Amino acid sequence: MQQPEFDITIGKDGKLKIHVKGAQGAKCLELADLVRDIVGKEESRQLTSEYYDPGPNVRMNVDVRNRNA
């Protein structure tokens, strides 16, 4: 499993930008919230395409047989 990476930028105006790489969906938001809670207030949030990536595909083949037959 890939470890998430953070790009954190604090501008001269004090605004914080956090870009989480290597995490999708709710996990991405959870990690961004963790950094935000440590550093300070959030003014806005922009979700990247990585947020909407469903992650690795899981394929299951199920063979159900009737035991009574």
PQR file with spaces between the fields and no chain letter, atoms N, CA, C, O and H, PARSE charges and radii, in Angstrom:
ATOM       1  N    MET     1       0.841   -1.179    0.000 -0.4000 1.5000
ATOM       2  CA   MET     1       0.000    0.000    0.000 -0.0000 2.0000
ATOM       3  C    MET     1       0.888    1.245    0.000  0.5500 1.7000
ATOM       4  O    MET     1       1.853    1.327    0.761 -0.5500 1.4000
ATOM       5  N    GLN     2       0.561    2.194   -0.843 -0.4000 1.5000
ATOM       6  CA   GLN     2       1.331    3.426   -0.969 -0.0000 2.0000
ATOM       7  C    GLN     2       1.058    4.352    0.215  0.5500 1.7000
ATOM       8  O    GLN     2      -0.088    4.533    0.627 -0.5500 1.4000
ATOM       9  H    GLN     2      -0.222    2.127   -1.461  0.4000 1.0000
ATOM      10  N    GLN     3       2.125    4.931    0.752 -0.4000 1.5000
ATOM      11  CA   GLN     3       1.991    5.889    1.844 -0.0000 2.0000
ATOM      12  C    GLN     3       1.552    7.237    1.273  0.5500 1.7000
ATOM      13  O    GLN     3       2.094    7.673    0.257 -0.5500 1.4000
ATOM      14  H    GLN     3       3.056    4.784    0.418  0.4000 1.0000
ATOM      15  N    PRO     4       0.593    7.900    1.895 -0.5600 1.5000
ATOM      16  CA   PRO     4       0.188    9.220    1.399  0.2800 2.0000
ATOM      17  C    PRO     4       1.307   10.241    1.597  0.5500 1.7000
ATOM      18  O    PRO     4       2.106   10.144    2.528 -0.5500 1.4000
ATOM      19  N    GLU     5       1.338   11.216    0.700 -0.4000 1.5000
ATOM      20  CA   GLU     5       2.294   12.316    0.782 -0.0000 2.0000
ATOM      21  C    GLU     5       1.513   13.618    0.864  0.5500 1.7000
ATOM      22  O    GLU     5       0.399   13.732    0.352 -0.5500 1.4000
ATOM      23  H    GLU     5       0.688   11.295   -0.056  0.4000 1.0000
ATOM      24  N    PHE     6       2.127   14.600    1.523 -0.4000 1.5000
ATOM      25  CA   PHE     6       1.491   15.901    1.679 -0.0000 2.0000
ATOM      26  C    PHE     6       2.356   16.976    1.045  0.5500 1.7000
ATOM      27  O    PHE     6       3.566   17.012    1.264 -0.5500 1.4000
ATOM      28  H    PHE     6       3.031   14.507    1.939  0.4000 1.0000
ATOM      29  N    ASP     7       1.739   17.855    0.257 -0.4000 1.5000
ATOM      30  CA   ASP     7       2.373   19.093   -0.182 -0.0000 2.0000
ATOM      31  C    ASP     7       1.694   20.189    0.623  0.5500 1.7000
ATOM      32  O    ASP     7       0.501   20.444    0.460 -0.5500 1.4000
ATOM      33  H    ASP     7       0.756   17.825    0.078  0.4000 1.0000
ATOM      34  N    ILE     8       2.454   20.831    1.485 -0.4000 1.5000
ATOM      35  CA   ILE     8       1.886   21.870    2.351 -0.0000 2.0000
ATOM      36  C    ILE     8       2.560   23.192    2.011  0.5500 1.7000
ATOM      37  O    ILE     8       3.786   23.300    2.042 -0.5500 1.4000
ATOM      38  H    ILE     8       3.423   20.625    1.618  0.4000 1.0000
ATOM      39  N    THR     9       1.756   24.190    1.690 -0.4000 1.5000
ATOM      40  CA   THR     9       2.265   25.515    1.366 -0.0000 2.0000
ATOM      41  C    THR     9       1.600   26.521    2.291  0.5500 1.7000
ATOM      42  O    THR     9       0.377   26.546    2.427 -0.5500 1.4000
ATOM      43  H    THR     9       0.760   24.103    1.665  0.4000 1.0000
ATOM      44  N    ILE    10       2.426   27.352    2.927 -0.4000 1.5000
ATOM      45  CA   ILE    10       1.898   28.454    3.735 -0.0000 2.0000
ATOM      46  C    ILE    10       2.345   29.737    3.050  0.5500 1.7000
ATOM      47  O    ILE    10       3.537   30.038    2.991 -0.5500 1.4000
ATOM      48  H    ILE    10       3.420   27.331    2.817  0.4000 1.0000
ATOM      49  N    GLY    11       1.377   30.488    2.533 -0.4000 1.5000
ATOM      50  CA   GLY    11       1.674   31.714    1.805 -0.0000 2.0000
ATOM      51  C    GLY    11       2.088   32.849    2.724  0.5500 1.7000
ATOM      52  O    GLY    11       1.951   32.755    3.943 -0.5500 1.4000
ATOM      53  H    GLY    11       0.409   30.243    2.581  0.4000 1.0000
ATOM      54  N    LYS    12       2.597   33.922    2.131 -0.4000 1.5000
ATOM      55  CA   LYS    12       2.996   35.107    2.895 -0.0000 2.0000
ATOM      56  C    LYS    12       1.821   35.709    3.645  0.5500 1.7000
ATOM      57  O    LYS    12       1.988   36.357    4.679 -0.5500 1.4000
ATOM      58  H    LYS    12       2.709   33.998    1.141  0.4000 1.0000
ATOM      59  N    ASP    13       0.629   35.484    3.107 -0.4000 1.5000
ATOM      60  CA   ASP    13      -0.585   35.995    3.758 -0.0000 2.0000
ATOM      61  C    ASP    13      -1.073   35.051    4.864  0.5500 1.7000
ATOM      62  O    ASP    13      -2.086   35.324    5.508 -0.5500 1.4000
ATOM      63  H    ASP    13       0.493   34.958    2.268  0.4000 1.0000
ATOM      64  N    GLY    14      -0.355   33.942    5.085 -0.4000 1.5000
ATOM      65  CA   GLY    14      -0.711   32.997    6.131 -0.0000 2.0000
ATOM      66  C    GLY    14      -1.680   31.914    5.696  0.5500 1.7000
ATOM      67  O    GLY    14      -2.035   31.039    6.485 -0.5500 1.4000
ATOM      68  H    GLY    14       0.468   33.721    4.561  0.4000 1.0000
ATOM      69  N    LYS    15      -2.113   31.971    4.428 -0.4000 1.5000
ATOM      70  CA   LYS    15      -3.056   30.960    3.952 -0.0000 2.0000
ATOM      71  C    LYS    15      -2.347   29.629    3.751  0.5500 1.7000
ATOM      72  O    LYS    15      -1.227   29.565    3.244 -0.5500 1.4000
ATOM      73  H    LYS    15      -1.825   32.682    3.787  0.4000 1.0000
ATOM      74  N    LEU    16      -3.022   28.586    4.157 -0.4000 1.5000
ATOM      75  CA   LEU    16      -2.489   27.229    4.113 -0.0000 2.0000
ATOM      76  C    LEU    16      -3.098   26.476    2.943  0.5500 1.7000
ATOM      77  O    LEU    16      -4.313   26.500    2.747 -0.5500 1.4000
ATOM      78  H    LEU    16      -3.932   28.637    4.569  0.4000 1.0000
ATOM      79  N    LYS    17      -2.245   25.800    2.159 -0.4000 1.5000
ATOM      80  CA   LYS    17      -2.716   24.917    1.090 -0.0000 2.0000
ATOM      81  C    LYS    17      -2.159   23.528    1.377  0.5500 1.7000
ATOM      82  O    LYS    17      -0.961   23.356    1.603 -0.5500 1.4000
ATOM      83  H    LYS    17      -1.258   25.781    2.319  0.4000 1.0000
ATOM      84  N    ILE    18      -3.050   22.546    1.363 -0.4000 1.5000
ATOM      85  CA   ILE    18      -2.663   21.164    1.613 -0.0000 2.0000
ATOM      86  C    ILE    18      -3.086   20.336    0.402  0.5500 1.7000
ATOM      87  O    ILE    18      -4.253   20.361    0.010 -0.5500 1.4000
ATOM      88  H    ILE    18      -4.023   22.687    1.179  0.4000 1.0000
ATOM      89  N    HIS    19      -2.156   19.613   -0.184 -0.4000 1.5000
ATOM      90  CA   HIS    19      -2.465   18.695   -1.275 -0.0000 2.0000
ATOM      91  C    HIS    19      -2.038   17.306   -0.815  0.5500 1.7000
ATOM      92  O    HIS    19      -0.858   17.052   -0.572 -0.5500 1.4000
ATOM      93  H    HIS    19      -1.208   19.593    0.134  0.4000 1.0000
ATOM      94  N    VAL    20      -3.012   16.418   -0.699 -0.4000 1.5000
ATOM      95  CA   VAL    20      -2.743   15.049   -0.259 -0.0000 2.0000
ATOM      96  C    VAL    20      -2.618   14.176   -1.500  0.5500 1.7000
ATOM      97  O    VAL    20      -3.516   14.152   -2.342 -0.5500 1.4000
ATOM      98  H    VAL    20      -3.970   16.624   -0.896  0.4000 1.0000
ATOM      99  N    LYS    21      -1.500   13.458   -1.612 -0.4000 1.5000
ATOM     100  CA   LYS    21      -1.272   12.544   -2.730 -0.0000 2.0000
ATOM     101  C    LYS    21      -1.252   11.115   -2.190  0.5500 1.7000
ATOM     102  O    LYS    21      -0.716   10.854   -1.113 -0.5500 1.4000
ATOM     103  H    LYS    21      -0.771   13.477   -0.928  0.4000 1.0000
ATOM     104  N    GLY    22      -1.838   10.206   -2.946 -0.4000 1.5000
ATOM     105  CA   GLY    22      -1.788    8.798   -2.559 -0.0000 2.0000
ATOM     106  C    GLY    22      -2.924    8.349   -1.672  0.5500 1.7000
ATOM     107  O    GLY    22      -2.839    7.288   -1.053 -0.5500 1.4000
ATOM     108  H    GLY    22      -2.274   10.418   -3.821  0.4000 1.0000
ATOM     109  N    ALA    23      -3.995    9.135   -1.594 -0.4000 1.5000
ATOM     110  CA   ALA    23      -5.182    8.744   -0.821 -0.0000 2.0000
ATOM     111  C    ALA    23      -6.413    9.162   -1.616  0.5500 1.7000
ATOM     112  O    ALA    23      -6.418   10.218   -2.248 -0.5500 1.4000
ATOM     113  H    ALA    23      -4.064    9.997   -2.097  0.4000 1.0000
ATOM     114  N    GLN    24      -7.449    8.341   -1.584 -0.4000 1.5000
ATOM     115  CA   GLN    24      -8.661    8.635   -2.329 -0.0000 2.0000
ATOM     116  C    GLN    24      -9.844    8.794   -1.388  0.5500 1.7000
ATOM     117  O    GLN    24      -9.862    8.269   -0.275 -0.5500 1.4000
ATOM     118  H    GLN    24      -7.445    7.483   -1.070  0.4000 1.0000
ATOM     119  N    GLY    25     -10.824    9.533   -1.872 -0.4000 1.5000
ATOM     120  CA   GLY    25     -12.105    9.647   -1.192 -0.0000 2.0000
ATOM     121  C    GLY    25     -12.027   10.134    0.238  0.5500 1.7000
ATOM     122  O    GLY    25     -11.322   11.094    0.548 -0.5500 1.4000
ATOM     123  H    GLY    25     -10.810    9.959   -2.776  0.4000 1.0000
ATOM     124  N    ALA    26     -12.762    9.460    1.103 -0.4000 1.5000
ATOM     125  CA   ALA    26     -12.874    9.874    2.501 -0.0000 2.0000
ATOM     126  C    ALA    26     -11.526    9.894    3.212  0.5500 1.7000
ATOM     127  O    ALA    26     -11.306   10.730    4.089 -0.5500 1.4000
ATOM     128  H    ALA    26     -13.335    8.680    0.852  0.4000 1.0000
ATOM     129  N    LYS    27     -10.626    8.992    2.853 -0.4000 1.5000
ATOM     130  CA   LYS    27      -9.306    8.946    3.488 -0.0000 2.0000
ATOM     131  C    LYS    27      -8.532   10.231    3.189  0.5500 1.7000
ATOM     132  O    LYS    27      -7.836   10.756    4.058 -0.5500 1.4000
ATOM     133  H    LYS    27     -10.804    8.313    2.141  0.4000 1.0000
ATOM     134  N    CYS    28      -8.653   10.732    1.968 -0.4000 1.5000
ATOM     135  CA   CYS    28      -8.000   11.973    1.577 -0.0000 2.0000
ATOM     136  C    CYS    28      -8.485   13.131    2.460  0.5500 1.7000
ATOM     137  O    CYS    28      -7.681   13.907    2.975 -0.5500 1.4000
ATOM     138  H    CYS    28      -9.218   10.306    1.262  0.4000 1.0000
ATOM     139  N    LEU    29      -9.790   13.233    2.623 -0.4000 1.5000
ATOM     140  CA   LEU    29     -10.360   14.297    3.456 -0.0000 2.0000
ATOM     141  C    LEU    29      -9.954   14.144    4.914  0.5500 1.7000
ATOM     142  O    LEU    29      -9.683   15.133    5.594 -0.5500 1.4000
ATOM     143  H    LEU    29     -10.443   12.602    2.204  0.4000 1.0000
ATOM     144  N    GLU    30      -9.913   12.916    5.388 -0.4000 1.5000
ATOM     145  CA   GLU    30      -9.521   12.645    6.773 -0.0000 2.0000
ATOM     146  C    GLU    30      -8.089   13.133    7.027  0.5500 1.7000
ATOM     147  O    GLU    30      -7.819   13.753    8.056 -0.5500 1.4000
ATOM     148  H    GLU    30     -10.133   12.113    4.835  0.4000 1.0000
ATOM     149  N    LEU    31      -7.184   12.858    6.104 -0.4000 1.5000
ATOM     150  CA   LEU    31      -5.796   13.285    6.255 -0.0000 2.0000
ATOM     151  C    LEU    31      -5.657   14.803    6.153  0.5500 1.7000
ATOM     152  O    LEU    31      -4.902   15.406    6.915 -0.5500 1.4000
ATOM     153  H    LEU    31      -7.403   12.355    5.268  0.4000 1.0000
ATOM     154  N    ALA    32      -6.376   15.423    5.221 -0.4000 1.5000
ATOM     155  CA   ALA    32      -6.344   16.882    5.086 -0.0000 2.0000
ATOM     156  C    ALA    32      -6.903   17.549    6.344  0.5500 1.7000
ATOM     157  O    ALA    32      -6.377   18.566    6.795 -0.5500 1.4000
ATOM     158  H    ALA    32      -6.989   14.933    4.601  0.4000 1.0000
ATOM     159  N    ASP    33      -7.962   16.977    6.906 -0.4000 1.5000
ATOM     160  CA   ASP    33      -8.548   17.511    8.137 -0.0000 2.0000
ATOM     161  C    ASP    33      -7.569   17.417    9.305  0.5500 1.7000
ATOM     162  O    ASP    33      -7.514   18.313   10.147 -0.5500 1.4000
ATOM     163  H    ASP    33      -8.389   16.150    6.539  0.4000 1.0000
ATOM     164  N    LEU    34      -6.802   16.339    9.354 -0.4000 1.5000
ATOM     165  CA   LEU    34      -5.820   16.163   10.414 -0.0000 2.0000
ATOM     166  C    LEU    34      -4.784   17.287   10.375  0.5500 1.7000
ATOM     167  O    LEU    34      -4.477   17.887   11.405 -0.5500 1.4000
ATOM     168  H    LEU    34      -6.846   15.611    8.669  0.4000 1.0000
ATOM     169  N    VAL    35      -4.253   17.568    9.199 -0.4000 1.5000
ATOM     170  CA   VAL    35      -3.261   18.638    9.057 -0.0000 2.0000
ATOM     171  C    VAL    35      -3.901   19.986    9.363  0.5500 1.7000
ATOM     172  O    VAL    35      -3.304   20.814   10.051 -0.5500 1.4000
ATOM     173  H    VAL    35      -4.502   17.080    8.362  0.4000 1.0000
ATOM     174  N    ARG    36      -5.095   20.209    8.863 -0.4000 1.5000
ATOM     175  CA   ARG    36      -5.801   21.463    9.116 -0.0000 2.0000
ATOM     176  C    ARG    36      -6.012   21.692   10.612  0.5500 1.7000
ATOM     177  O    ARG    36      -5.837   22.807   11.103 -0.5500 1.4000
ATOM     178  H    ARG    36      -5.580   19.536    8.304  0.4000 1.0000
ATOM     179  N    ASP    37      -6.382   20.648   11.325 -0.4000 1.5000
ATOM     180  CA   ASP    37      -6.623   20.765   12.762 -0.0000 2.0000
ATOM     181  C    ASP    37      -5.346   21.120   13.517  0.5500 1.7000
ATOM     182  O    ASP    37      -5.391   21.813   14.533 -0.5500 1.4000
ATOM     183  H    ASP    37      -6.524   19.742   10.926  0.4000 1.0000
ATOM     184  N    ILE    38      -4.217   20.646   13.021 -0.4000 1.5000
ATOM     185  CA   ILE    38      -2.944   20.953   13.664 -0.0000 2.0000
ATOM     186  C    ILE    38      -2.500   22.378   13.354  0.5500 1.7000
ATOM     187  O    ILE    38      -2.034   23.102   14.233 -0.5500 1.4000
ATOM     188  H    ILE    38      -4.181   20.082   12.195  0.4000 1.0000
ATOM     189  N    VAL    39      -2.653   22.772   12.083 -0.4000 1.5000
ATOM     190  CA   VAL    39      -2.082   24.044   11.623 -0.0000 2.0000
ATOM     191  C    VAL    39      -3.033   25.224   11.801  0.5500 1.7000
ATOM     192  O    VAL    39      -2.597   26.297   12.219 -0.5500 1.4000
ATOM     193  H    VAL    39      -3.032   22.184   11.368  0.4000 1.0000
ATOM     194  N    GLY    40      -4.293   25.060   11.504 -0.4000 1.5000
ATOM     195  CA   GLY    40      -5.199   26.192   11.657 -0.0000 2.0000
ATOM     196  C    GLY    40      -6.437   26.124   10.807  0.5500 1.7000
ATOM     197  O    GLY    40      -6.806   25.068   10.293 -0.5500 1.4000
ATOM     198  H    GLY    40      -4.647   24.188   11.164  0.4000 1.0000
ATOM     199  N    LYS    41      -7.070   27.263   10.667 -0.4000 1.5000
ATOM     200  CA   LYS    41      -8.375   27.430   10.032 -0.0000 2.0000
ATOM     201  C    LYS    41      -8.352   27.138    8.526  0.5500 1.7000
ATOM     202  O    LYS    41      -7.369   27.403    7.834 -0.5500 1.4000
ATOM     203  H    LYS    41      -6.770   28.121   11.084  0.4000 1.0000
ATOM     204  N    GLU    42      -9.464   26.586    8.049 -0.4000 1.5000
ATOM     205  CA   GLU    42      -9.643   26.328    6.617 -0.0000 2.0000
ATOM     206  C    GLU    42     -10.612   27.353    6.047  0.5500 1.7000
ATOM     207  O    GLU    42     -11.707   27.549    6.574 -0.5500 1.4000
ATOM     208  H    GLU    42     -10.263   26.371    8.611  0.4000 1.0000
ATOM     209  N    GLU    43     -10.195   28.013    4.953 -0.4000 1.5000
ATOM     210  CA   GLU    43     -11.067   28.998    4.311 -0.0000 2.0000
ATOM     211  C    GLU    43     -11.851   28.393    3.158  0.5500 1.7000
ATOM     212  O    GLU    43     -12.991   28.782    2.909 -0.5500 1.4000
ATOM     213  H    GLU    43      -9.306   27.854    4.524  0.4000 1.0000
ATOM     214  N    SER    44     -11.246   27.440    2.452 -0.4000 1.5000
ATOM     215  CA   SER    44     -11.925   26.791    1.330 -0.0000 2.0000
ATOM     216  C    SER    44     -11.296   25.425    1.093  0.5500 1.7000
ATOM     217  O    SER    44     -10.242   25.105    1.643 -0.5500 1.4000
ATOM     218  H    SER    44     -10.319   27.124    2.654  0.4000 1.0000
ATOM     219  N    ARG    45     -11.958   24.629    0.268 -0.4000 1.5000
ATOM     220  CA   ARG    45     -11.466   23.286   -0.037 -0.0000 2.0000
ATOM     221  C    ARG    45     -11.736   23.007   -1.511  0.5500 1.7000
ATOM     222  O    ARG    45     -12.831   23.266   -2.009 -0.5500 1.4000
ATOM     223  H    ARG    45     -12.814   24.889   -0.180  0.4000 1.0000
ATOM     224  N    GLN    46     -10.732   22.480   -2.203 -0.4000 1.5000
ATOM     225  CA   GLN    46     -10.874   22.108   -3.606 -0.0000 2.0000
ATOM     226  C    GLN    46     -10.485   20.643   -3.737  0.5500 1.7000
ATOM     227  O    GLN    46      -9.368   20.253   -3.396 -0.5500 1.4000
ATOM     228  H    GLN    46      -9.842   22.270   -1.799  0.4000 1.0000
ATOM     229  N    LEU    47     -11.418   19.836   -4.235 -0.4000 1.5000
ATOM     230  CA   LEU    47     -11.161   18.402   -4.386 -0.0000 2.0000
ATOM     231  C    LEU    47     -10.508   18.147   -5.742  0.5500 1.7000
ATOM     232  O    LEU    47     -10.923   18.714   -6.754 -0.5500 1.4000
ATOM     233  H    LEU    47     -12.325   20.153   -4.512  0.4000 1.0000
ATOM     234  N    THR    48      -9.492   17.298   -5.759 -0.4000 1.5000
ATOM     235  CA   THR    48      -8.799   16.966   -7.001 -0.0000 2.0000
ATOM     236  C    THR    48      -9.386   15.690   -7.594  0.5500 1.7000
ATOM     237  O    THR    48     -10.228   15.037   -6.976 -0.5500 1.4000
ATOM     238  H    THR    48      -9.155   16.838   -4.937  0.4000 1.0000
ATOM     239  N    SER    49      -8.938   15.344   -8.787 -0.4000 1.5000
ATOM     240  CA   SER    49      -9.427   14.118   -9.430 -0.0000 2.0000
ATOM     241  C    SER    49      -9.051   12.887   -8.616  0.5500 1.7000
ATOM     242  O    SER    49      -9.753   11.877   -8.666 -0.5500 1.4000
ATOM     243  H    SER    49      -8.254   15.874   -9.288  0.4000 1.0000
ATOM     244  N    GLU    50      -7.959   12.957   -7.872 -0.4000 1.5000
ATOM     245  CA   GLU    50      -7.540   11.831   -7.047 -0.0000 2.0000
ATOM     246  C    GLU    50      -8.591   11.520   -5.967  0.5500 1.7000
ATOM     247  O    GLU    50      -8.747   10.363   -5.575 -0.5500 1.4000
ATOM     248  H    GLU    50      -7.389   13.778   -7.832  0.4000 1.0000
ATOM     249  N    TYR    51      -9.298   12.531   -5.494 -0.4000 1.5000
ATOM     250  CA   TYR    51     -10.355   12.314   -4.506 -0.0000 2.0000
ATOM     251  C    TYR    51     -11.433   11.387   -5.074  0.5500 1.7000
ATOM     252  O    TYR    51     -11.951   10.514   -4.378 -0.5500 1.4000
ATOM     253  H    TYR    51      -9.171   13.470   -5.813  0.4000 1.0000
ATOM     254  N    TYR    52     -11.759   11.595   -6.354 -0.4000 1.5000
ATOM     255  CA   TYR    52     -12.838   10.835   -6.985 -0.0000 2.0000
ATOM     256  C    TYR    52     -12.390    9.475   -7.516  0.5500 1.7000
ATOM     257  O    TYR    52     -13.224    8.687   -7.963 -0.5500 1.4000
ATOM     258  H    TYR    52     -11.338   12.304   -6.920  0.4000 1.0000
ATOM     259  N    ASP    53     -11.091    9.187   -7.476 -0.4000 1.5000
ATOM     260  CA   ASP    53     -10.568    7.904   -7.933 -0.0000 2.0000
ATOM     261  C    ASP    53     -11.039    6.823   -6.971  0.5500 1.7000
ATOM     262  O    ASP    53     -10.800    6.926   -5.768 -0.5500 1.4000
ATOM     263  H    ASP    53     -10.414    9.827   -7.113  0.4000 1.0000
ATOM     264  N    PRO    54     -11.707    5.786   -7.479 -0.5600 1.5000
ATOM     265  CA   PRO    54     -12.231    4.761   -6.576  0.2800 2.0000
ATOM     266  C    PRO    54     -11.158    3.863   -5.979  0.5500 1.7000
ATOM     267  O    PRO    54     -11.461    3.024   -5.130 -0.5500 1.4000
ATOM     268  N    GLY    55      -9.922    4.020   -6.400 -0.4000 1.5000
ATOM     269  CA   GLY    55      -8.859    3.172   -5.873 -0.0000 2.0000
ATOM     270  C    GLY    55      -8.766    1.882   -6.666  0.5500 1.7000
ATOM     271  O    GLY    55      -9.348    1.764   -7.744 -0.5500 1.4000
ATOM     272  H    GLY    55      -9.675    4.702   -7.089  0.4000 1.0000
ATOM     273  N    PRO    56      -8.033    0.917   -6.131 -0.5600 1.5000
ATOM     274  CA   PRO    56      -7.854   -0.330   -6.869  0.2800 2.0000
ATOM     275  C    PRO    56      -9.177   -1.064   -7.054  0.5500 1.7000
ATOM     276  O    PRO    56     -10.028   -1.094   -6.166 -0.5500 1.4000
ATOM     277  N    ASN    57      -9.318   -1.649   -8.229 -0.4000 1.5000
ATOM     278  CA   ASN    57     -10.525   -2.421   -8.510 -0.0000 2.0000
ATOM     279  C    ASN    57     -10.412   -3.787   -7.853  0.5500 1.7000
ATOM     280  O    ASN    57      -9.354   -4.417   -7.863 -0.5500 1.4000
ATOM     281  H    ASN    57      -8.626   -1.625   -8.951  0.4000 1.0000
ATOM     282  N    VAL    58     -11.511   -4.225   -7.290 -0.4000 1.5000
ATOM     283  CA   VAL    58     -11.573   -5.549   -6.688 -0.0000 2.0000
ATOM     284  C    VAL    58     -12.601   -6.331   -7.478  0.5500 1.7000
ATOM     285  O    VAL    58     -13.745   -5.905   -7.635 -0.5500 1.4000
ATOM     286  H    VAL    58     -12.370   -3.714   -7.282  0.4000 1.0000
ATOM     287  N    ARG    59     -12.179   -7.476   -7.971 -0.4000 1.5000
ATOM     288  CA   ARG    59     -13.088   -8.301   -8.755 -0.0000 2.0000
ATOM     289  C    ARG    59     -13.302   -9.618   -8.024  0.5500 1.7000
ATOM     290  O    ARG    59     -12.353  -10.273   -7.593 -0.5500 1.4000
ATOM     291  H    ARG    59     -11.249   -7.823   -7.843  0.4000 1.0000
ATOM     292  N    MET    60     -14.564   -9.987   -7.896 -0.4000 1.5000
ATOM     293  CA   MET    60     -14.896  -11.238   -7.224 -0.0000 2.0000
ATOM     294  C    MET    60     -15.714  -12.093   -8.175  0.5500 1.7000
ATOM     295  O    MET    60     -16.685  -11.621   -8.767 -0.5500 1.4000
ATOM     296  H    MET    60     -15.335   -9.455   -8.246  0.4000 1.0000
ATOM     297  N    ASN    61     -15.332  -13.316   -8.317 -0.4000 1.5000
ATOM     298  CA   ASN    61     -16.122  -14.281   -9.064 -0.0000 2.0000
ATOM     299  C    ASN    61     -16.739  -15.234   -8.057  0.5500 1.7000
ATOM     300  O    ASN    61     -16.037  -15.882   -7.281 -0.5500 1.4000
ATOM     301  H    ASN    61     -14.543  -13.700   -7.837  0.4000 1.0000
ATOM     302  N    VAL    62     -18.037  -15.309   -8.080 -0.4000 1.5000
ATOM     303  CA   VAL    62     -18.746  -16.154   -7.126 -0.0000 2.0000
ATOM     304  C    VAL    62     -19.520  -17.212   -7.908  0.5500 1.7000
ATOM     305  O    VAL    62     -20.273  -16.898   -8.830 -0.5500 1.4000
ATOM     306  H    VAL    62     -18.607  -14.783   -8.710  0.4000 1.0000
ATOM     307  N    ASP    63     -19.323  -18.440   -7.530 -0.4000 1.5000
ATOM     308  CA   ASP    63     -20.028  -19.544   -8.154 -0.0000 2.0000
ATOM     309  C    ASP    63     -20.965  -20.148   -7.113  0.5500 1.7000
ATOM     310  O    ASP    63     -20.519  -20.801   -6.169 -0.5500 1.4000
ATOM     311  H    ASP    63     -18.711  -18.695   -6.781  0.4000 1.0000
ATOM     312  N    VAL    64     -22.243  -19.929   -7.289 -0.4000 1.5000
ATOM     313  CA   VAL    64     -23.238  -20.436   -6.348 -0.0000 2.0000
ATOM     314  C    VAL    64     -23.918  -21.632   -6.999  0.5500 1.7000
ATOM     315  O    VAL    64     -24.469  -21.540   -8.096 -0.5500 1.4000
ATOM     316  H    VAL    64     -22.605  -19.398   -8.056  0.4000 1.0000
ATOM     317  N    ARG    65     -23.865  -22.736   -6.306 -0.4000 1.5000
ATOM     318  CA   ARG    65     -24.487  -23.965   -6.827 -0.0000 2.0000
ATOM     319  C    ARG    65     -25.586  -24.408   -5.887  0.5500 1.7000
ATOM     320  O    ARG    65     -25.482  -24.271   -4.668 -0.5500 1.4000
ATOM     321  H    ARG    65     -23.417  -22.811   -5.415  0.4000 1.0000
ATOM     322  N    ASN    66     -26.616  -24.929   -6.464 -0.4000 1.5000
ATOM     323  CA   ASN    66     -27.743  -25.414   -5.694 -0.0000 2.0000
ATOM     324  C    ASN    66     -27.382  -26.785   -5.117  0.5500 1.7000
ATOM     325  O    ASN    66     -27.152  -27.734   -5.866 -0.5500 1.4000
ATOM     326  H    ASN    66     -26.700  -25.040   -7.454  0.4000 1.0000
ATOM     327  N    ARG    67     -27.333  -26.887   -3.802 -0.4000 1.5000
ATOM     328  CA   ARG    67     -26.968  -28.147   -3.144 -0.0000 2.0000
ATOM     329  C    ARG    67     -28.074  -29.201   -3.252  0.5500 1.7000
ATOM     330  O    ARG    67     -27.811  -30.396   -3.125 -0.5500 1.4000
ATOM     331  H    ARG    67     -27.520  -26.116   -3.193  0.4000 1.0000
ATOM     332  N    ASN    68     -29.286  -28.762   -3.483 -0.4000 1.5000
ATOM     333  CA   ASN    68     -30.424  -29.688   -3.561 -0.0000 2.0000
ATOM     334  C    ASN    68     -30.517  -30.351   -4.913  0.5500 1.7000
ATOM     335  O    ASN    68     -31.289  -31.296   -5.076 -0.5500 1.4000
ATOM     336  H    ASN    68     -29.499  -27.791   -3.587  0.4000 1.0000
ATOM     337  N    ALA    69     -29.767  -29.896   -5.876 -0.4000 1.5000
ATOM     338  CA   ALA    69     -29.894  -30.438   -7.236 -0.0000 2.0000
ATOM     339  C    ALA    69     -29.088  -31.688   -7.428  0.5500 1.7000
ATOM     340  O    ALA    69     -29.090  -32.263   -8.516 -0.5500 1.4000
ATOM     341  H    ALA    69     -29.140  -29.129   -5.743  0.4000 1.0000
